[in-house]
Amino acid sequence: MARVVIDVMLKPEILDPQGKAVERAAVRLGYADVRSVRQGKRFVVEIDGPADEQALASIRELAESLLANTVIEDFSVRVEDN
Amino acid sequence: MARVVIDVMLKPEILDPQGKAVERAAVRLGYADVRSVRQGKRFVVEIDGPADEQALASIRELAESLLANTVIEDFSVRVEDN
C-alpha cells in the first residue's frame, strides 16, 4: 500500500476569493506579516500496491479527470513516505 | 518573503463524506487500485520577512484560530522553498 498526495491549487492568474477572505481576516486579526493567502485542495489517496510509474500515471489521470479542473487549476502529485 | 504551506485534514477518526464520494467515483471510473481518499484543505501563505521561529509560531496560531477547526481537523505547517 502506498499513499499519494495530490495538491490542487487555482492557477496563479485566477482570482481566489476564498484565499482573499482568509487573507483579509488574518490581517484584521492582527497577523500583519501575512502578505497573501491562496486556498486549495489536498487529496490523500491510498492505493493498493506500490506507487510505481504505472500507478502514478493512473493517479495523474485521475487527478486530471476528477480532482482538478485543469482550465483554472494546477495540480501536483507526490508520494508520501509512511 | 517566505512561503508557508498549511495542510488541514480531517482527523482520521472523523468521517469524510467528500473524500468518500471521490473514492467511489474513482473506483466507478475504473481506478480499481484506489483504496481510500481523504480530502482536505491547503493554504499557501506568503509572509513578509523570513520564516523564522517567531513567524512560524504566529502562523501556527493563525491556523488554529482561523484555518482549522481543531475539534475535528489536524493541521501541519511547513516552509516551502522558493
N, CA and C atoms of all chains as a GROMACS GRO file, in nm:
protein
  492
    1MET      N    1   0.084  -0.120   0.000
    1MET     CA    2   0.000   0.000   0.000
    1MET      C    3   0.087   0.125   0.000
    2ALA      N    4   0.047   0.222  -0.079
    2ALA     CA    5   0.121   0.347  -0.084
    2ALA      C    6   0.025   0.463  -0.068
    3ARG      N    7   0.079   0.573  -0.023
    3ARG     CA    8  -0.002   0.692  -0.001
    3ARG      C    9   0.047   0.803  -0.095
    4VAL      N   10  -0.046   0.854  -0.173
    4VAL     CA   11  -0.012   0.956  -0.271
    4VAL      C   12  -0.090   1.083  -0.237
    5VAL      N   13  -0.023   1.197  -0.241
    5VAL     CA   14  -0.089   1.324  -0.210
    5VAL      C   15  -0.102   1.405  -0.338
    6ILE      N   16  -0.222   1.453  -0.364
    6ILE     CA   17  -0.246   1.540  -0.479
    6ILE      C   18  -0.287   1.677  -0.427
    7ASP      N   19  -0.206   1.776  -0.459
    7ASP     CA   20  -0.238   1.914  -0.423
    7ASP      C   21  -0.299   1.983  -0.543
    8VAL      N   22  -0.412   2.048  -0.522
    8VAL     CA   23  -0.480   2.119  -0.630
    8VAL      C   24  -0.491   2.266  -0.591
    9MET      N   25  -0.434   2.353  -0.672
    9MET     CA   26  -0.442   2.496  -0.642
    9MET      C   27  -0.493   2.570  -0.766
   10LEU      N   28  -0.564   2.679  -0.744
   10LEU     CA   29  -0.601   2.764  -0.857
   10LEU      C   30  -0.474   2.814  -0.925
   11LYS      N   31  -0.479   2.827  -1.057
   11LYS     CA   32  -0.363   2.882  -1.128
   11LYS      C   33  -0.335   3.023  -1.075
   12PRO      N   34  -0.209   3.064  -1.078
   12PRO     CA   35  -0.173   3.194  -1.018
   12PRO      C   36  -0.252   3.312  -1.076
   13GLU      N   37  -0.291   3.302  -1.203
   13GLU     CA   38  -0.359   3.415  -1.266
   13GLU      C   39  -0.509   3.418  -1.237
   14ILE      N   40  -0.559   3.314  -1.170
   14ILE     CA   41  -0.702   3.307  -1.139
   14ILE      C   42  -0.728   3.368  -1.000
   15LEU      N   43  -0.824   3.457  -0.993
   15LEU     CA   44  -0.860   3.518  -0.865
   15LEU      C   45  -0.908   3.411  -0.767
   16ASP      N   46  -0.874   3.430  -0.641
   16ASP     CA   47  -0.906   3.331  -0.538
   16ASP      C   48  -0.979   3.401  -0.422
   17PRO      N   49  -1.109   3.420  -0.437
   17PRO     CA   50  -1.185   3.494  -0.336
   17PRO      C   51  -1.180   3.429  -0.197
   18GLN      N   52  -1.177   3.295  -0.191
   18GLN     CA   53  -1.168   3.226  -0.062
   18GLN      C   54  -1.038   3.262   0.008
   19GLY      N   55  -0.928   3.251  -0.066
   19GLY     CA   56  -0.798   3.285  -0.010
   19GLY      C   57  -0.792   3.431   0.032
   20LYS      N   58  -0.852   3.516  -0.053
   20LYS     CA   59  -0.854   3.660  -0.024
   20LYS      C   60  -0.929   3.689   0.106
   21ALA      N   61  -1.038   3.619   0.128
   21ALA     CA   62  -1.117   3.638   0.250
   21ALA      C   63  -1.035   3.598   0.373
   22VAL      N   64  -0.962   3.486   0.362
   22VAL     CA   65  -0.877   3.442   0.472
   22VAL      C   66  -0.767   3.545   0.495
   23GLU      N   67  -0.710   3.593   0.386
   23GLU     CA   68  -0.603   3.695   0.395
   23GLU      C   69  -0.652   3.818   0.471
   24ARG      N   70  -0.769   3.869   0.434
   24ARG     CA   71  -0.823   3.989   0.499
   24ARG      C   72  -0.851   3.962   0.646
   25ALA      N   73  -0.908   3.844   0.674
   25ALA     CA   74  -0.938   3.809   0.813
   25ALA      C   75  -0.810   3.802   0.894
   26ALA      N   76  -0.705   3.744   0.836
   26ALA     CA   77  -0.577   3.730   0.906
   26ALA      C   78  -0.521   3.868   0.941
   27VAL      N   79  -0.523   3.958   0.843
   27VAL     CA   80  -0.470   4.092   0.867
   27VAL      C   81  -0.554   4.163   0.973
   28ARG      N   82  -0.686   4.147   0.963
   28ARG     CA   83  -0.777   4.210   1.058
   28ARG      C   84  -0.752   4.158   1.200
   29LEU      N   85  -0.717   4.028   1.210
   29LEU     CA   86  -0.692   3.969   1.342
   29LEU      C   87  -0.554   4.004   1.396
   30GLY      N   88  -0.478   4.081   1.320
   30GLY     CA   89  -0.350   4.127   1.372
   30GLY      C   90  -0.228   4.056   1.316
   31TYR      N   91  -0.248   3.964   1.221
   31TYR     CA   92  -0.133   3.897   1.158
   31TYR      C   93  -0.083   3.984   1.044
   32ALA      N   94  -0.013   4.092   1.080
   32ALA     CA   95   0.023   4.195   0.983
   32ALA      C   96   0.125   4.145   0.882
   33ASP      N   97   0.199   4.039   0.915
   33ASP     CA   98   0.302   3.988   0.825
   33ASP      C   99   0.246   3.913   0.705
   34VAL      N  100   0.117   3.877   0.714
   34VAL     CA  101   0.058   3.799   0.606
   34VAL      C  102   0.042   3.887   0.482
   35ARG      N  103   0.109   3.846   0.374
   35ARG     CA  104   0.102   3.923   0.251
   35ARG      C  105  -0.005   3.868   0.158
   36SER      N  106  -0.014   3.738   0.147
   36SER     CA  107  -0.119   3.681   0.062
   36SER      C  108  -0.151   3.538   0.107
   37VAL      N  109  -0.274   3.499   0.081
   37VAL     CA  110  -0.318   3.363   0.112
   37VAL      C  111  -0.387   3.308  -0.012
   38ARG      N  112  -0.351   3.187  -0.050
   38ARG     CA  113  -0.422   3.116  -0.156
   38ARG      C  114  -0.473   2.985  -0.096
   39GLN      N  115  -0.596   2.952  -0.130
   39GLN     CA  116  -0.653   2.830  -0.074
   39GLN      C  117  -0.672   2.725  -0.182
   40GLY      N  118  -0.637   2.603  -0.151
   40GLY     CA  119  -0.656   2.496  -0.247
   40GLY      C  120  -0.706   2.370  -0.179
   41LYS      N  121  -0.702   2.262  -0.254
   41LYS     CA  122  -0.750   2.134  -0.203
   41LYS      C  123  -0.634   2.036  -0.193
   42ARG      N  124  -0.650   1.942  -0.104
   42ARG     CA  125  -0.548   1.840  -0.084
   42ARG      C  126  -0.619   1.706  -0.076
   43PHE      N  127  -0.574   1.610  -0.157
   43PHE     CA  128  -0.632   1.477  -0.155
   43PHE      C  129  -0.524   1.378  -0.114
   44VAL      N  130  -0.556   1.294  -0.017
   44VAL     CA  131  -0.466   1.187   0.022
   44VAL      C  132  -0.529   1.057  -0.027
   45VAL      N  133  -0.462   0.994  -0.124
   45VAL     CA  134  -0.515   0.874  -0.186
   45VAL      C  135  -0.429   0.755  -0.146
   46GLU      N  136  -0.492   0.655  -0.090
   46GLU     CA  137  -0.420   0.530  -0.060
   46GLU      C  138  -0.449   0.431  -0.171
   47ILE      N  139  -0.343   0.373  -0.224
   47ILE     CA  140  -0.360   0.277  -0.333
   47ILE      C  141  -0.304   0.141  -0.292
   48ASP      N  142  -0.365   0.038  -0.349
   48ASP     CA  143  -0.310  -0.096  -0.331
   48ASP      C  144  -0.182  -0.106  -0.413
   49GLY      N  145  -0.087  -0.177  -0.362
   49GLY     CA  146   0.037  -0.197  -0.437
   49GLY      C  147   0.129  -0.078  -0.425
   50PRO      N  148   0.244  -0.085  -0.492
   50PRO     CA  149   0.345   0.019  -0.480
   50PRO      C  150   0.311   0.141  -0.566
   51ALA      N  151   0.369   0.254  -0.530
   51ALA     CA  152   0.350   0.377  -0.609
   51ALA      C  153   0.454   0.380  -0.720
   52ASP      N  154   0.444   0.286  -0.812
   52ASP     CA  155   0.539   0.282  -0.923
   52ASP      C  156   0.494   0.375  -1.035
   53GLU      N  157   0.569   0.375  -1.143
   53GLU     CA  158   0.541   0.470  -1.252
   53GLU      C  159   0.399   0.453  -1.307
   54GLN      N  160   0.359   0.328  -1.318
   54GLN     CA  161   0.226   0.299  -1.373
   54GLN      C  162   0.116   0.351  -1.280
   55ALA      N  163   0.132   0.326  -1.152
   55ALA     CA  164   0.033   0.371  -1.055
   55ALA      C  165   0.025   0.524  -1.054
   56LEU      N  166   0.140   0.588  -1.062
   56LEU     CA  167   0.141   0.734  -1.059
   56LEU      C  168   0.079   0.794  -1.185
   57ALA      N  169   0.102   0.726  -1.299
   57ALA     CA  170   0.040   0.773  -1.423
   57ALA      C  171  -0.112   0.766  -1.410
   58SER      N  172  -0.158   0.658  -1.347
   58SER     CA  173  -0.301   0.640  -1.326
   58SER      C  174  -0.356   0.747  -1.231
   59ILE      N  175  -0.281   0.779  -1.128
   59ILE     CA  176  -0.323   0.882  -1.033
   59ILE      C  177  -0.328   1.019  -1.101
   60ARG      N  178  -0.229   1.044  -1.187
   60ARG     CA  179  -0.228   1.172  -1.260
   60ARG      C  180  -0.351   1.186  -1.348
   61GLU      N  181  -0.388   1.075  -1.412
   61GLU     CA  182  -0.507   1.072  -1.497
   61GLU      C  183  -0.632   1.098  -1.413
   62LEU      N  184  -0.637   1.032  -1.296
   62LEU     CA  185  -0.748   1.052  -1.203
   62LEU      C  186  -0.758   1.198  -1.160
   63ALA      N  187  -0.642   1.257  -1.129
   63ALA     CA  188  -0.641   1.398  -1.086
   63ALA      C  189  -0.694   1.488  -1.196
   64GLU      N  190  -0.650   1.460  -1.319
   64GLU     CA  191  -0.692   1.544  -1.431
   64GLU      C  192  -0.840   1.531  -1.459
   65SER      N  193  -0.893   1.408  -1.444
   65SER     CA  194  -1.032   1.388  -1.484
   65SER      C  195  -1.130   1.416  -1.371
   66LEU      N  196  -1.083   1.402  -1.246
   66LEU     CA  197  -1.179   1.403  -1.136
   66LEU      C  198  -1.149   1.507  -1.029
   67LEU      N  199  -1.021   1.531  -1.001
   67LEU     CA  200  -0.988   1.612  -0.884
   67LEU      C  201  -0.963   1.758  -0.917
   68ALA      N  202  -0.908   1.784  -1.034
   68ALA     CA  203  -0.875   1.922  -1.070
   68ALA      C  204  -0.951   1.962  -1.196
   69ASN      N  205  -0.986   2.089  -1.202
   69ASN     CA  206  -1.036   2.147  -1.326
   69ASN      C  207  -0.918   2.217  -1.391
   70THR      N  208  -0.856   2.150  -1.488
   70THR     CA  209  -0.727   2.198  -1.538
   70THR      C  210  -0.738   2.326  -1.620
   71VAL      N  211  -0.860   2.372  -1.644
   71VAL     CA  212  -0.875   2.503  -1.709
   71VAL      C  213  -0.832   2.613  -1.612
   72ILE      N  214  -0.864   2.595  -1.484
   72ILE     CA  215  -0.834   2.700  -1.386
   72ILE      C  216  -0.744   2.653  -1.272
   73GLU      N  217  -0.715   2.524  -1.268
   73GLU     CA  218  -0.637   2.472  -1.155
   73GLU      C  219  -0.512   2.396  -1.201
   74ASP      N  220  -0.408   2.406  -1.120
   74ASP     CA  221  -0.289   2.323  -1.137
   74ASP      C  222  -0.292   2.215  -1.030
   75PHE      N  223  -0.230   2.102  -1.060
   75PHE     CA  224  -0.218   2.003  -0.954
   75PHE      C  225  -0.079   1.943  -0.954
   76SER      N  226  -0.041   1.889  -0.838
   76SER     CA  227   0.086   1.818  -0.830
   76SER      C  228   0.063   1.688  -0.755
   77VAL      N  229   0.138   1.588  -0.793
   77VAL     CA  230   0.125   1.454  -0.735
   77VAL      C  231   0.257   1.416  -0.670
   78ARG      N  232   0.252   1.369  -0.547
   78ARG     CA  233   0.377   1.320  -0.486
   78ARG      C  234   0.347   1.202  -0.394
   79VAL      N  235   0.445   1.118  -0.382
   79VAL     CA  236   0.431   1.001  -0.295
   79VAL      C  237   0.471   1.042  -0.155
   80GLU      N  238   0.390   1.006  -0.058
   80GLU     CA  239   0.421   1.038   0.081
   80GLU      C  240   0.480   0.916   0.149
   81ASP      N  241   0.591   0.940   0.218
   81ASP     CA  242   0.652   0.830   0.292
   81ASP      C  243   0.565   0.793   0.410
   82ASN      N  244   0.557   0.666   0.438
   82ASN     CA  245   0.478   0.624   0.554
   82ASN      C  246   0.564   0.618   0.678
   83MET      N  247   1.075   3.762   0.192
   83MET     CA  248   0.944   3.698   0.183
   83MET      C  249   0.958   3.546   0.191
   84ALA      N  250   0.867   3.483   0.260
   84ALA     CA  251   0.871   3.337   0.270
   84ALA      C  252   0.732   3.281   0.242
   85ARG      N  253   0.732   3.157   0.200
   85ARG     CA  254   0.606   3.091   0.168
   85ARG      C  255   0.587   2.974   0.262
   86VAL      N  256   0.472   2.976   0.329
   86VAL     CA  257   0.442   2.871   0.427
   86VAL      C  258   0.317   2.798   0.381
   87VAL      N  259   0.321   2.666   0.390
   87VAL     CA  260   0.206   2.585   0.349
   87VAL      C  261   0.142   2.523   0.473
   88ILE      N  262   0.011   2.542   0.484
   88ILE     CA  263  -0.063   2.480   0.595
   88ILE      C  264  -0.159   2.377   0.535
   89ASP      N  265  -0.140   2.253   0.571
   89ASP     CA  266  -0.230   2.146   0.528
   89ASP      C  267  -0.329   2.118   0.640
   90VAL      N  268  -0.456   2.116   0.605
   90VAL     CA  269  -0.560   2.089   0.704
   90VAL      C  270  -0.637   1.965   0.659
   91MET      N  271  -0.638   1.864   0.743
   91MET     CA  272  -0.711   1.741   0.711
   91MET      C  273  -0.803   1.705   0.827
   92LEU      N  274  -0.915   1.643   0.794
   92LEU     CA  275  -1.000   1.588   0.899
   92LEU      C  276  -0.921   1.486   0.979
   93LYS      N  277  -0.944   1.481   1.109
   93LYS     CA  278  -0.879   1.378   1.190
   93LYS      C  279  -0.917   1.240   1.137
   94PRO      N  280  -0.827   1.143   1.150
   94PRO     CA  281  -0.853   1.010   1.092
   94PRO      C  282  -0.984   0.946   1.138
   95GLU      N  283  -1.026   0.977   1.261
   95GLU     CA  284  -1.146   0.912   1.313
   95GLU      C  285  -1.275   0.982   1.269
   96ILE      N  286  -1.262   1.096   1.199
   96ILE     CA  287  -1.380   1.170   1.155
   96ILE      C  288  -1.418   1.126   1.013
   97LEU      N  289  -1.545   1.095   0.994
   97LEU     CA  290  -1.593   1.056   0.861
   97LEU      C  291  -1.571   1.169   0.762
   98ASP      N  292  -1.536   1.133   0.638
   98ASP     CA  293  -1.506   1.232   0.535
   98ASP      C  294  -1.592   1.204   0.412
   99PRO      N  295  -1.716   1.252   0.411
   99PRO     CA  296  -1.807   1.220   0.300
   99PRO      C  297  -1.757   1.270   0.164
  100GLN      N  298  -1.689   1.384   0.164
  100GLN     CA  299  -1.634   1.437   0.038
  100GLN      C  300  -1.532   1.340  -0.020
  101GLY      N  301  -1.438   1.300   0.066
  101GLY     CA  302  -1.336   1.206   0.022
  101GLY      C  303  -1.398   1.074  -0.021
  102LYS      N  304  -1.499   1.030   0.054
  102LYS     CA  305  -1.567   0.904   0.023
  102LYS      C  306  -1.632   0.912  -0.115
  103ALA      N  307  -1.691   1.026  -0.147
  103ALA     CA  308  -1.756   1.044  -0.277
  103ALA      C  309  -1.653   1.036  -0.390
  104VAL      N  310  -1.537   1.099  -0.367
  104VAL     CA  311  -1.430   1.093  -0.467
  104VAL      C  312  -1.382   0.949  -0.483
  105GLU      N  313  -1.367   0.881  -0.368
  105GLU     CA  314  -1.322   0.741  -0.369
  105GLU      C  315  -1.416   0.654  -0.453
  106ARG      N  316  -1.546   0.670  -0.429
  106ARG     CA  317  -1.644   0.588  -0.503
  106ARG      C  318  -1.640   0.621  -0.652
  107ALA      N  319  -1.630   0.751  -0.682
  107ALA     CA  320  -1.625   0.792  -0.822
  107ALA      C  321  -1.501   0.734  -0.890
  108ALA      N  322  -1.389   0.735  -0.818
  108ALA     CA  323  -1.264   0.684  -0.876
  108ALA      C  324  -1.278   0.535  -0.908
  109VAL      N  325  -1.332   0.461  -0.812
  109VAL     CA  326  -1.349   0.317  -0.835
  109VAL      C  327  -1.446   0.292  -0.951
  110ARG      N  328  -1.553   0.371  -0.953
  110ARG     CA  329  -1.652   0.357  -1.060
  110ARG      C  330  -1.590   0.387  -1.198
  111LEU      N  331  -1.496   0.482  -1.201
  111LEU     CA  332  -1.433   0.518  -1.327
  111LEU      C  333  -1.324   0.420  -1.368
  112GLY      N  334  -1.302   0.318  -1.286
  112GLY     CA  335  -1.208   0.214  -1.325
  112GLY      C  336  -1.074   0.219  -1.255
  113TYR      N  337  -1.057   0.311  -1.159
  113TYR     CA  338  -0.931   0.316  -1.085
  113TYR      C  339  -0.941   0.219  -0.967
  114ALA      N  340  -0.928   0.091  -1.000
  114ALA     CA  341  -0.956  -0.014  -0.902
  114ALA      C  342  -0.854  -0.016  -0.789
  115ASP      N  343  -0.734   0.040  -0.813
  115ASP     CA  344  -0.630   0.038  -0.712
  115ASP      C  345  -0.656   0.134  -0.597
  116VAL      N  346  -0.749   0.226  -0.616
  116VAL     CA  347  -0.775   0.326  -0.513
  116VAL      C  348  -0.843   0.261  -0.394
  117ARG      N  349  -0.776   0.268  -0.279
  117ARG     CA  350  -0.832   0.206  -0.160
  117ARG      C  351  -0.908   0.307  -0.075
  118SER      N  352  -0.854   0.427  -0.062
  118SER     CA  353  -0.928   0.529   0.012
  118SER      C  354  -0.883   0.668  -0.032
  119VAL      N  355  -0.975   0.763  -0.018
  119VAL     CA  356  -0.944   0.902  -0.050
  119VAL      C  357  -0.991   0.988   0.068
  120ARG      N  358  -0.904   1.077   0.112
  120ARG     CA  359  -0.943   1.176   0.213
  120ARG      C  360  -0.919   1.312   0.151
  121GLN      N  361  -1.013   1.403   0.172
  121GLN     CA  362  -0.998   1.537   0.114
  121GLN      C  363  -0.976   1.640   0.223
  122GLY      N  364  -0.883   1.729   0.199
  122GLY     CA  365  -0.856   1.836   0.295
  122GLY      C  366  -0.832   1.968   0.226
  123LYS      N  367  -0.785   2.062   0.304
  123LYS     CA  368  -0.759   2.195   0.251
  123LYS      C  369  -0.610   2.225   0.256
  124ARG      N  370  -0.569   2.313   0.168
  124ARG     CA  371  -0.429   2.352   0.163
  124ARG      C  372  -0.424   2.504   0.152
  125PHE      N  373  -0.349   2.566   0.239
  125PHE     CA  374  -0.335   2.711   0.235
  125PHE      C  375  -0.189   2.745   0.207
  126VAL      N  376  -0.168   2.831   0.110
  126VAL     CA  377  -0.033   2.881   0.083
  126VAL      C  378  -0.031   3.026   0.130
  127VAL      N  379   0.049   3.051   0.233
  127VAL     CA  380   0.053   3.185   0.293
  127VAL      C  381   0.189   3.247   0.265
  128GLU      N  382   0.189   3.363   0.204
  128GLU     CA  383   0.314   3.437   0.186
  128GLU      C  384   0.324   3.541   0.296
  129ILE      N  385   0.440   3.542   0.361
  129ILE     CA  386   0.460   3.637   0.470
  129ILE      C  387   0.578   3.728   0.438
  130ASP      N  388   0.570   3.849   0.491
  130ASP     CA  389   0.684   3.939   0.482
  130ASP      C  390   0.791   3.889   0.578
  131GLY      N  391   0.915   3.903   0.538
  131GLY     CA  392   1.024   3.863   0.625
  131GLY      C  393   1.048   3.714   0.621
  132PRO      N  394   1.144   3.667   0.699
  132PRO     CA  395   1.182   3.526   0.695
  132PRO      C  396   1.086   3.439   0.775
  133ALA      N  397   1.085   3.309   0.742
  133ALA     CA  398   1.001   3.214   0.815
  133ALA      C  399   1.078   3.165   0.936
  134ASP      N  400   1.106   3.254   1.028
  134ASP     CA  401   1.180   3.214   1.148
  134ASP      C  402   1.084   3.158   1.253
  135GLU      N  403   1.138   3.123   1.368
  135GLU     CA  404   1.057   3.056   1.470
  135GLU      C  405   0.937   3.141   1.511
  136GLN      N  406   0.960   3.272   1.522
  136GLN     CA  407   0.853   3.363   1.564
  136GLN      C  408   0.741   3.369   1.459
  137ALA      N  409   0.782   3.379   1.333
  137ALA     CA  410   0.683   3.384   1.224
  137ALA      C  411   0.603   3.255   1.219
  138LEU      N  412   0.672   3.142   1.238
  138LEU     CA  413   0.602   3.014   1.231
  138LEU      C  414   0.508   2.994   1.350
  139ALA      N  415   0.548   3.045   1.465
  139ALA     CA  416   0.459   3.038   1.582
  139ALA      C  417   0.332   3.118   1.553
  140SER      N  418   0.349   3.232   1.489
  140SER     CA  419   0.236   3.317   1.454
  140SER      C  420   0.145   3.248   1.352
  141ILE      N  421   0.207   3.179   1.256
  141ILE     CA  422   0.130   3.107   1.153
  141ILE      C  423   0.054   2.992   1.218
  142ARG      N  424   0.118   2.924   1.313
  142ARG     CA  425   0.051   2.813   1.382
  142ARG      C  426  -0.073   2.864   1.458
  143GLU      N  427  -0.057   2.980   1.519
  143GLU     CA  428  -0.168   3.043   1.591
  143GLU      C  429  -0.282   3.078   1.493
  144LEU      N  430  -0.242   3.134   1.379
  144LEU     CA  431  -0.339   3.168   1.274
  144LEU      C  432  -0.414   3.043   1.228
  145ALA      N  433  -0.339   2.935   1.206
  145ALA     CA  434  -0.400   2.811   1.160
  145ALA      C  435  -0.501   2.760   1.262
  146GLU      N  436  -0.462   2.767   1.390
  146GLU     CA  437  -0.551   2.718   1.495
  146GLU      C  438  -0.677   2.801   1.508
  147SER      N  439  -0.664   2.933   1.490
  147SER     CA  440  -0.778   3.020   1.515
  147SER      C  441  -0.864   3.040   1.392
  148LEU      N  442  -0.805   3.025   1.272
  148LEU     CA  443  -0.876   3.068   1.152
  148LEU      C  444  -0.889   2.958   1.046
  149LEU      N  445  -0.787   2.875   1.032
  149LEU     CA  446  -0.784   2.784   0.917
  149LEU      C  447  -0.837   2.645   0.949
  150ALA      N  448  -0.814   2.600   1.070
  150ALA     CA  449  -0.856   2.465   1.106
  150ALA      C  450  -0.954   2.468   1.222
  151ASN      N  451  -1.045   2.374   1.222
  151ASN     CA  452  -1.130   2.351   1.337
  151ASN      C  453  -1.068   2.234   1.412
  152THR      N  454  -0.992   2.267   1.517
  152THR     CA  455  -0.909   2.163   1.578
  152THR      C  456  -0.989   2.058   1.656
  153VAL      N  457  -1.119   2.078   1.666
  153VAL     CA  458  -1.202   1.972   1.725
  153VAL      C  459  -1.207   1.852   1.630
  154ILE      N  460  -1.215   1.882   1.501
  154ILE     CA  461  -1.229   1.772   1.404
  154ILE      C  462  -1.116   1.766   1.302
  155GLU      N  463  -1.027   1.866   1.302
  155GLU     CA  464  -0.923   1.870   1.200
  155GLU      C  465  -0.782   1.878   1.261
  156ASP      N  466  -0.688   1.816   1.192
  156ASP     CA  467  -0.546   1.832   1.223
  156ASP      C  468  -0.484   1.924   1.118
  157PHE      N  469  -0.380   1.994   1.158
  157PHE     CA  470  -0.311   2.073   1.056
  157PHE      C  471  -0.161   2.058   1.072
  158SER      N  472  -0.090   2.083   0.963
  158SER     CA  473   0.056   2.084   0.969
  158SER      C  474   0.106   2.207   0.895
  159VAL      N  475   0.216   2.260   0.945
  159VAL     CA  476   0.274   2.382   0.889
  159VAL      C  477   0.414   2.350   0.839
  160ARG      N  478   0.445   2.390   0.718
  160ARG     CA  479   0.583   2.372   0.672
  160ARG      C  480   0.624   2.487   0.580
  161VAL      N  481   0.751   2.514   0.580
  161VAL     CA  482   0.803   2.621   0.494
  161VAL      C  483   0.833   2.562   0.358
  162GLU      N  484   0.790   2.632   0.255
  162GLU     CA  485   0.816   2.584   0.119
  162GLU      C  486   0.933   2.661   0.061
  163ASP      N  487   1.025   2.586   0.001
  163ASP     CA  488   1.139   2.652  -0.064
  163ASP      C  489   1.090   2.723  -0.190
  164ASN      N  490   1.148   2.839  -0.212
  164ASN     CA  491   1.109   2.913  -0.333
  164ASN      C  492   1.199   2.876  -0.451
   0.00000   0.00000   0.00000
